[in-house]
Amino acid sequence: MSRTSRLPGFFQLSPQERLERVRAFARLSAADIEAFGRGGLGLDQAERMIENVIGIYSLPVGIATNMTINGRDYLVPMVVEEPSIVAGLSYVSKLVREGGGYHADADEPRMIAQIQVLDVPDPSAARLRVLAAREELLALANEQDPVLVQLGGGGRDLEVRVLEESPVGPMLVVHIVFDVRDAMGANAVNTVAEALKERVEALSGGRVGLRILSNLADRRLARAWCRVPKEALGIEGLGPEEGVQRVIEAYAFAAADPYRAATHNKGIMNGIDALAVATGNDWRALEAGAHAYAARSGRYRPLTVWERDREGDLVGSIELPIAAGIVGGATRAHPTARAALAILGVSTARELAQVMAAVGLGQNLAALRALAMEGIQRGHMKLHARQVAMAAGAEGDEVTHVAERLVQEGKVRIDRAEEVLRELRGAGAHDG
């Protein structure tokens, strides 16, 4: 029997019951289960990861259900503190499932090592000299990580650009395009950039400045697309055609206005970042690459496109750089990251990129649907009310009671939560 991510009633289970369902789906080990139970990271491990450690900060781990990508079902682990993200993705993935699920692909995992060359007497002539040494420089790059080369990675191309104007005058920029296989790749490409310093100086006649990767990983793009039958959007008193139109109108706002596009893309990254954190990947690098890519035309634009197909169904697509890996760094050093990767069950970095792209597309649809059909207050604030109740000091069943009052009144504020909590506790003391 094939495994399915369609888990009706999953949200109604207790955390332990949910973990058991996930364990059965992903065939988790005892160590994986333990990692989720104790927060995963010990103080001694944290001490070795960063400097000046004083403790450990925990965040919730949720599971997005209903996702099918390229015909395969996935349970998606997400580490995030904001309400509605996991629920929203799970809900719209059920709608997408009715249209055949998500489809995705990803480029080869190629990263760019940048070498800045200053004080070049003749930048144009220097550019040609460096380009002529392409094979030599790629061979030198490959010497830095022979194991990666044996796995099929290594130097793929060399590019040289002349920046005619900068605050310090003209400069040369050398790019080494390097295939990093299943790693995120920062360490590998930084090592390559350092190793080529002396030879690039000799060839160019200039002085090498910075040697570092670029987070605009536009040689490592991932794409996803999906179809939602119009009938699935005939909700909240709307007809199917009107439901589709509402989502397209919400997208059109972002396509026309960078102020809206910034928030539109933030909603996409809500999902991608949550999966990146869960799997120990660098969510800050993903953010930098995504937003730079969104502005590549000279105008900041949305990363997704939503339109209507010939049958009147809603179709959406996304394309963005995704530099994420399944080996190295925190993906292996952090016990919970290892367990999250076990749940996801991806076997390559390219597969992880495909899942991330699908998650971003689904998260965007969840946000647009909520905004266009419900309004942000009804969906998001209902879940946010629980956080406000806890911030006011509510505990146990008090959280539910206070949150429900806040939503009923339409006053999801901490001052009102404190008042409701005092009333609730006062009534309890009187009853006793």
PLY file of the C-alpha trace (Angstrom):
ply
format ascii 1.0
element vertex 432
property float x
property float y
property float z
element edge 431
property int vertex1
property int vertex2
end_header
0.00 0.00 0.00
1.43 3.37 -1.03
2.02 6.02 1.57
-0.23 9.06 1.50
0.12 12.56 2.91
-3.66 12.87 2.95
-4.30 12.62 6.69
-7.86 13.75 7.50
-8.30 14.92 11.10
-4.54 15.22 11.65
-4.97 18.60 13.33
-7.35 17.10 15.88
-4.79 14.60 17.18
-2.51 15.19 20.15
1.16 15.98 19.44
2.14 12.43 20.41
-0.51 10.94 18.14
0.65 13.12 15.26
4.24 12.08 15.85
3.20 8.45 15.73
1.45 8.99 12.38
4.54 10.71 11.02
6.78 7.97 12.40
4.77 5.36 10.53
4.79 7.40 7.30
8.54 8.13 7.34
9.68 5.02 9.24
11.54 7.21 11.71
14.21 5.76 13.95
14.16 5.91 17.73
16.82 8.63 17.58
14.63 10.72 15.29
11.68 10.40 17.65
13.87 11.38 20.58
15.14 14.45 18.72
11.61 15.82 18.45
10.79 14.96 22.05
13.71 16.83 23.61
14.11 19.68 21.18
16.96 17.96 19.40
19.91 20.15 20.31
21.93 19.75 23.48
23.81 22.61 25.11
27.14 20.93 24.38
26.24 20.69 20.68
25.09 24.32 20.62
28.41 25.35 22.17
30.22 23.84 19.18
27.96 25.43 16.57
28.29 29.18 17.34
30.12 31.52 19.69
29.26 32.78 23.17
26.44 30.27 23.72
24.26 30.77 26.82
21.32 28.51 26.01
18.98 27.06 23.40
15.95 28.72 21.79
13.10 26.44 20.73
10.46 26.83 18.01
7.46 24.64 17.13
7.85 21.90 14.53
4.68 21.41 12.47
3.83 19.03 9.64
2.12 20.17 6.43
-0.05 17.41 5.02
-1.76 16.66 1.70
1.26 17.47 -0.48
1.87 15.45 -3.62
4.75 16.56 -5.86
5.61 14.90 -9.17
3.28 12.06 -8.24
4.86 11.39 -4.84
3.37 12.16 -1.44
5.36 14.18 1.10
4.87 15.18 4.71
6.63 18.53 5.06
8.28 19.49 8.38
8.12 23.22 9.10
9.76 25.17 11.91
7.97 28.47 12.39
6.33 30.58 15.10
3.67 32.33 12.99
0.16 30.86 13.08
-1.71 29.83 9.92
1.35 28.90 7.84
1.21 25.13 8.36
-2.60 25.04 8.29
-2.78 27.22 5.19
-0.33 25.10 3.21
-2.07 21.88 4.25
-5.47 23.23 3.19
-4.52 24.53 -0.25
-2.46 21.41 -0.95
-5.71 19.48 -0.64
-7.18 21.72 -3.36
-4.09 21.36 -5.54
-4.29 17.60 -5.05
-7.67 17.68 -6.82
-5.90 19.13 -9.87
-3.15 16.50 -9.95
-0.83 17.86 -7.30
2.25 20.02 -7.65
4.79 19.55 -10.42
8.36 20.74 -10.01
11.86 20.63 -11.42
15.22 22.17 -10.53
18.49 23.03 -12.23
21.76 21.31 -11.47
23.11 22.59 -8.12
25.54 25.17 -9.48
26.81 28.01 -7.33
28.88 31.08 -8.22
32.24 31.91 -6.61
33.03 35.60 -7.09
36.54 37.06 -7.21
36.84 40.86 -7.15
39.90 42.27 -8.94
40.93 45.89 -8.33
43.65 48.21 -9.68
43.58 46.55 -13.11
45.57 48.65 -15.65
43.54 47.50 -18.68
40.31 45.74 -17.59
39.24 44.71 -21.10
42.60 43.12 -21.94
42.73 41.50 -18.49
39.30 40.00 -19.04
40.47 38.29 -22.21
43.60 36.93 -20.52
41.57 35.41 -17.68
39.05 33.91 -20.11
41.88 32.35 -22.12
43.00 30.54 -18.95
39.54 29.00 -18.44
40.63 25.35 -18.45
43.60 26.02 -16.18
41.48 27.86 -13.62
38.70 25.24 -13.65
41.32 22.51 -13.13
42.72 24.46 -10.18
39.21 24.84 -8.78
38.63 21.08 -9.04
41.81 20.36 -7.09
40.24 21.94 -4.01
37.66 19.18 -3.50
38.54 15.93 -5.31
35.82 14.02 -3.43
33.15 16.38 -4.74
34.56 15.97 -8.25
34.40 12.17 -7.88
30.72 12.54 -6.95
30.08 14.37 -10.22
30.52 17.95 -9.06
33.20 20.53 -9.72
33.93 23.49 -11.95
31.54 23.99 -14.85
32.28 27.41 -16.29
34.26 30.62 -15.94
32.90 34.09 -16.63
34.59 37.49 -16.41
32.74 40.79 -16.18
34.06 44.35 -16.30
32.29 46.76 -13.96
33.12 50.10 -15.52
31.80 52.19 -12.66
31.86 51.73 -8.89
32.54 54.00 -5.89
36.24 52.97 -6.16
36.54 52.93 -9.93
36.54 50.10 -12.51
36.95 46.51 -11.41
37.01 43.02 -12.83
34.74 40.30 -11.46
35.60 36.64 -12.07
32.86 34.02 -11.66
33.61 30.33 -11.20
30.40 28.32 -11.72
30.78 25.26 -9.49
28.52 22.21 -9.15
28.20 21.44 -5.42
26.05 18.29 -5.73
23.99 17.70 -2.56
25.49 20.50 -0.46
24.27 24.04 -0.08
27.76 24.83 -1.31
28.95 27.96 0.50
32.07 26.37 1.96
33.02 24.67 -1.29
32.78 27.76 -3.48
34.45 30.02 -0.91
37.39 27.61 -0.82
37.59 27.72 -4.62
37.57 31.52 -4.67
40.39 31.66 -2.14
42.48 29.12 -4.05
42.34 31.08 -7.32
43.47 34.38 -5.84
47.16 34.32 -6.81
46.63 32.97 -10.32
43.90 35.52 -11.09
46.17 38.32 -9.87
48.97 37.11 -12.12
46.70 36.86 -15.15
44.93 40.18 -14.64
47.77 42.32 -13.35
45.43 43.55 -10.64
44.85 43.05 -6.93
42.27 40.55 -5.71
39.88 41.88 -3.07
36.84 39.84 -2.00
36.62 36.10 -2.65
33.18 34.75 -1.76
30.05 33.04 -3.08
27.07 34.91 -4.49
23.68 34.30 -2.91
22.02 35.29 -6.18
22.13 31.64 -7.22
20.54 32.16 -10.62
22.25 29.05 -12.05
20.38 27.01 -9.46
16.74 27.79 -10.12
13.79 25.71 -9.01
10.31 25.83 -10.50
6.90 24.50 -9.54
3.45 24.71 -11.07
-0.04 23.50 -10.24
-3.68 23.57 -11.28
-6.65 24.09 -8.97
-10.04 23.07 -10.41
-12.32 26.10 -10.36
-14.93 24.14 -8.41
-12.50 23.93 -5.49
-12.54 27.72 -5.24
-16.32 28.07 -5.27
-16.43 28.70 -1.53
-17.35 31.38 0.98
-20.49 32.22 -1.01
-18.51 32.70 -4.24
-19.13 30.92 -7.52
-16.21 28.95 -9.04
-15.41 31.58 -11.66
-15.49 34.36 -9.10
-13.22 32.40 -6.76
-10.61 32.04 -9.51
-10.96 35.71 -10.40
-10.38 36.79 -6.79
-7.03 34.99 -6.63
-5.93 36.39 -10.01
-6.89 39.91 -8.92
-4.82 39.52 -5.75
-1.82 38.41 -7.84
-2.36 41.31 -10.26
-1.96 43.77 -7.39
1.51 42.37 -6.69
2.40 42.34 -10.38
1.59 46.06 -10.62
2.90 47.37 -7.29
6.28 46.66 -5.60
4.86 47.59 -2.19
2.39 44.73 -2.47
4.94 42.46 -4.23
7.22 42.62 -1.18
4.47 41.23 1.06
3.38 38.77 -1.63
6.92 37.34 -1.77
7.21 37.37 2.00
4.25 34.99 2.06
6.07 32.67 -0.33
9.15 32.66 1.88
7.02 31.92 4.97
6.85 28.33 3.75
10.29 27.99 2.18
12.03 29.45 5.23
10.09 27.19 7.61
11.23 24.11 5.67
14.78 25.46 5.44
14.98 25.96 9.20
13.54 22.49 9.81
16.19 20.88 7.61
19.11 22.96 8.89
19.51 25.06 5.74
20.51 28.72 5.47
17.17 30.51 5.22
18.93 33.90 5.11
20.74 32.90 1.90
17.44 31.74 0.41
15.82 35.07 1.30
18.67 37.07 -0.24
18.59 35.07 -3.45
14.81 35.16 -3.80
14.45 38.91 -3.34
17.42 39.70 -5.58
15.91 37.45 -8.27
12.56 39.21 -7.89
14.30 42.48 -8.78
16.45 41.15 -11.65
14.52 43.13 -14.29
15.25 46.40 -12.48
11.78 46.41 -10.94
10.75 44.33 -7.94
8.15 41.78 -9.01
6.25 38.76 -7.58
7.95 35.37 -7.79
4.70 33.63 -8.78
2.22 33.97 -11.62
-1.47 33.08 -11.34
-3.81 32.89 -14.33
-6.80 31.07 -15.77
-6.42 28.18 -18.24
-8.74 27.30 -21.15
-11.06 25.34 -18.89
-11.34 28.24 -16.47
-9.28 26.55 -13.77
-6.67 28.41 -11.72
-3.05 27.68 -12.69
0.01 28.95 -10.87
3.77 28.81 -11.26
6.88 29.91 -9.41
10.57 30.23 -10.26
13.32 31.30 -7.87
16.90 30.43 -6.84
17.07 27.71 -4.20
20.49 26.93 -2.75
19.77 24.22 -0.20
21.47 20.95 0.64
21.05 17.66 2.44
24.70 17.19 3.49
27.09 19.32 5.50
26.56 22.07 8.05
23.57 22.00 10.36
21.75 19.51 8.10
23.89 16.83 9.71
25.08 18.50 12.92
21.58 19.20 14.29
19.64 16.10 15.39
16.24 17.60 14.62
17.39 18.66 11.14
18.42 15.08 10.47
15.04 13.85 11.70
13.22 16.44 9.55
15.11 15.26 6.47
14.11 11.70 7.35
10.43 12.77 7.40
10.78 14.56 4.08
12.58 11.60 2.54
14.42 13.52 -0.19
17.49 11.85 -1.66
19.18 14.79 -3.43
19.53 18.55 -3.06
17.66 18.97 -6.35
14.70 17.06 -4.95
14.75 19.26 -1.84
14.75 22.34 -4.09
11.71 20.99 -5.94
9.84 20.47 -2.67
10.78 23.97 -1.48
9.50 25.50 -4.72
6.19 23.62 -4.39
5.91 24.71 -0.76
6.48 28.34 -1.77
3.82 28.14 -4.48
1.31 26.54 -2.14
2.04 29.01 0.64
1.44 31.87 -1.77
-1.90 30.41 -2.83
-2.90 30.01 0.82
-2.14 33.68 1.48
-3.90 34.96 -1.65
-6.95 32.82 -0.98
-7.20 34.02 2.61
-6.75 37.65 1.66
-9.08 37.62 -1.32
-11.86 35.43 0.07
-11.79 35.66 3.86
-9.77 38.70 4.79
-6.69 38.39 6.96
-8.57 38.81 10.24
-10.83 35.80 9.95
-8.20 33.17 9.24
-4.87 34.39 10.52
-6.12 36.32 13.54
-8.15 33.37 14.78
-4.92 31.44 15.18
-2.97 34.50 16.30
-5.43 34.94 19.18
-3.96 31.89 20.88
-0.52 33.49 20.91
-1.97 36.71 22.30
-3.75 34.74 25.03
-0.52 33.01 26.03
1.37 36.31 25.98
-1.23 37.65 28.43
-0.44 34.77 30.79
-3.18 32.26 29.95
-2.34 28.62 30.65
-3.91 25.29 29.72
-7.62 25.52 28.90
-7.52 29.24 29.63
-5.79 29.77 26.27
-8.78 28.41 24.34
-11.33 30.37 26.38
-9.48 33.67 26.09
-8.72 33.21 22.39
-12.35 32.45 21.58
-13.51 35.61 23.38
-10.98 37.74 21.50
-12.10 36.37 18.14
-15.80 36.75 18.97
-15.26 40.37 19.93
-12.90 41.08 17.05
-10.38 42.50 19.55
-7.24 40.38 19.26
-5.14 42.61 21.53
-3.06 41.83 24.57
-4.77 44.43 26.75
-8.17 42.85 26.07
-6.69 39.38 26.61
-5.46 40.43 30.05
-8.92 41.75 30.91
-10.64 38.55 29.76
-8.14 36.44 31.69
-8.80 38.42 34.90
-12.54 37.97 34.41
-12.10 34.24 33.79
-9.95 33.72 36.85
-12.20 35.87 38.98
-15.24 33.81 37.99
-13.31 30.62 38.73
-12.34 31.81 42.19
-15.95 32.83 42.93
-17.25 29.44 41.79
-14.79 27.73 44.10
0 1
1 2
2 3
3 4
4 5
5 6
6 7
7 8
8 9
9 10
10 11
11 12
12 13
13 14
14 15
15 16
16 17
17 18
18 19
19 20
20 21
21 22
22 23
23 24
24 25
25 26
26 27
27 28
28 29
29 30
30 31
31 32
32 33
33 34
34 35
35 36
36 37
37 38
38 39
39 40
40 41
41 42
42 43
43 44
44 45
45 46
46 47
47 48
48 49
49 50
50 51
51 52
52 53
53 54
54 55
55 56
56 57
57 58
58 59
59 60
60 61
61 62
62 63
63 64
64 65
65 66
66 67
67 68
68 69
69 70
70 71
71 72
72 73
73 74
74 75
75 76
76 77
77 78
78 79
79 80
80 81
81 82
82 83
83 84
84 85
85 86
86 87
87 88
88 89
89 90
90 91
91 92
92 93
93 94
94 95
95 96
96 97
97 98
98 99
99 100
100 101
101 102
102 103
103 104
104 105
105 106
106 107
107 108
108 109
109 110
110 111
111 112
112 113
113 114
114 115
115 116
116 117
117 118
118 119
119 120
120 121
121 122
122 123
123 124
124 125
125 126
126 127
127 128
128 129
129 130
130 131
131 132
132 133
133 134
134 135
135 136
136 137
137 138
138 139
139 140
140 141
141 142
142 143
143 144
144 145
145 146
146 147
147 148
148 149
149 150
150 151
151 152
152 153
153 154
154 155
155 156
156 157
157 158
158 159
159 160
160 161
161 162
162 163
163 164
164 165
165 166
166 167
167 168
168 169
169 170
170 171
171 172
172 173
173 174
174 175
175 176
176 177
177 178
178 179
179 180
180 181
181 182
182 183
183 184
184 185
185 186
186 187
187 188
188 189
189 190
190 191
191 192
192 193
193 194
194 195
195 196
196 197
197 198
198 199
199 200
200 201
201 202
202 203
203 204
204 205
205 206
206 207
207 208
208 209
209 210
210 211
211 212
212 213
213 214
214 215
215 216
216 217
217 218
218 219
219 220
220 221
221 222
222 223
223 224
224 225
225 226
226 227
227 228
228 229
229 230
230 231
231 232
232 233
233 234
234 235
235 236
236 237
237 238
238 239
239 240
240 241
241 242
242 243
243 244
244 245
245 246
246 247
247 248
248 249
249 250
250 251
251 252
252 253
253 254
254 255
255 256
256 257
257 258
258 259
259 260
260 261
261 262
262 263
263 264
264 265
265 266
266 267
267 268
268 269
269 270
270 271
271 272
272 273
273 274
274 275
275 276
276 277
277 278
278 279
279 280
280 281
281 282
282 283
283 284
284 285
285 286
286 287
287 288
288 289
289 290
290 291
291 292
292 293
293 294
294 295
295 296
296 297
297 298
298 299
299 300
300 301
301 302
302 303
303 304
304 305
305 306
306 307
307 308
308 309
309 310
310 311
311 312
312 313
313 314
314 315
315 316
316 317
317 318
318 319
319 320
320 321
321 322
322 323
323 324
324 325
325 326
326 327
327 328
328 329
329 330
330 331
331 332
332 333
333 334
334 335
335 336
336 337
337 338
338 339
339 340
340 341
341 342
342 343
343 344
344 345
345 346
346 347
347 348
348 349
349 350
350 351
351 352
352 353
353 354
354 355
355 356
356 357
357 358
358 359
359 360
360 361
361 362
362 363
363 364
364 365
365 366
366 367
367 368
368 369
369 370
370 371
371 372
372 373
373 374
374 375
375 376
376 377
377 378
378 379
379 380
380 381
381 382
382 383
383 384
384 385
385 386
386 387
387 388
388 389
389 390
390 391
391 392
392 393
393 394
394 395
395 396
396 397
397 398
398 399
399 400
400 401
401 402
402 403
403 404
404 405
405 406
406 407
407 408
408 409
409 410
410 411
411 412
412 413
413 414
414 415
415 416
416 417
417 418
418 419
419 420
420 421
421 422
422 423
423 424
424 425
425 426
426 427
427 428
428 429
429 430
430 431
